[in-house]
Amino acid sequence: MIIIGEKINATLGPVKPIILERDAAALLKLAREQAEAGANFLDVNVGTGVGSQAEEVEAMKWAVETIQAEVELPLCLDSADPAVLEAGLKANSRQPCMINSTSGEPEKLAGIVPLAAKYQTMLVGLTMDEAGIPKTVEDRLRAGEKIVAACEKNGVPVKQLLFDPLVLPVSTDITYGLVTLKTIGQLKAAYPEAKTVLGLSNISYGLPARSRLNVAFLHMAIAYGLDAAIIDPLDEELMAAATTGEVLVGRDRHCRRYTRAFRQKLGG
């Protein structure tokens, strides 16, 4: 399971001032904590919602350079703005790098997929288009087809693509969880070389005891073929769910990762 640490996100209240004030020490603390907790990538979103595009471009450059001066993990550059993404890609010195994200909208495909080709990055593709987030599995697959077509046109191998089948809160529609799970399964069947990724915690929004729902949903998603998750790696229950889930679907040869994680937890 590829773990993408979600905590460097300027839309979160405590992180916004870190970006605005260029607080390198606080930024590095977030990066180191996630690296030490077992993240494989660090998501970097510097979109504070204030200031100009030029300021966001500079913020992305600063964040990438600051993190990579001290932390060795590769980054997942998180923006819908191609100019912001390219600033991060130019500053990036770690491979593999990941772009988060494009959708099936023609404008997004035209602006972002060529960057994945130019900088040879992995690419998160949201299974939605100009009509919004589809309600059905079939429509999400059609959005995925548009992303694959754009990747093929621009020379981005499908193996570098991570489909995000999208998670909506089950508190608003009890069928949403199953739609996402079925979409994962069908994407894996249609594009076996591609990977799948979820921003997991949205599934439980608006409900009590959210961590229990998140853990259960992660186990189910792994069974349907989920390869990566954008989560808080400091959440020990979720990290344990990722480890145990991979054992139960046969992805952890001889249960070595599980055994190693268990021993580390015991300090032995």
Secondary structure, 3 states (H helix, E strand, C coil): CEEEEEEEECCCCCCHHHHHCCCHHHHHHHHHHHHHHCCCEEEEECCCCCCCHHHHHHHHHHHHHHHHCCCCCCEEEECCCHHHHHHHHHHCCCCCCEEEEECCCHHHHHHHHHHHHHHCCEEEEECCECCECCCCHHHHHHHHHHHHHHHHHHCCCHHHEEEECCCCCCCCCCCHHHHHHHHHHHHHHHCCCCEEEEEHHHHHCCCCCHHHHHHHHHHHHHHHCCCEEEECCCCHHHHHHHHHHHHHCCCCHHHHHHHHHHHHHHCC
